[in-house]
């Protein structure tokens, strides 16, 4: 859970609200940060972070190989679930769940 940086490169560092790294990929987790893409990243939207969490952070998550990305919107009571496409590696919206 935040605060815990995910370092993709010297210029690409993000701090997701929640992340998961599988046992098979635990080598990317160091004491200081995650060095490489987690298996799952979850962003919880707030009025001050909505655009950054849903649009700006999505680009490096997609580009650097995060397998699954969830956007939790407490205001709209929804969760958008994105998963990497096997071909091309872009995110596709797998589901949108409403409470």
Buried (B, 14 or more C-beta within 10 A) or exposed (E): EEEBBBBBEEEEEBEBBBBEBEEEBEEBBEEEBBEBBBBBBBBBBEEEBBEBBBEEBBEBBBBBBBBBBBBBBEEEEBBBBBBBEEEEEEBEEEEEEEE
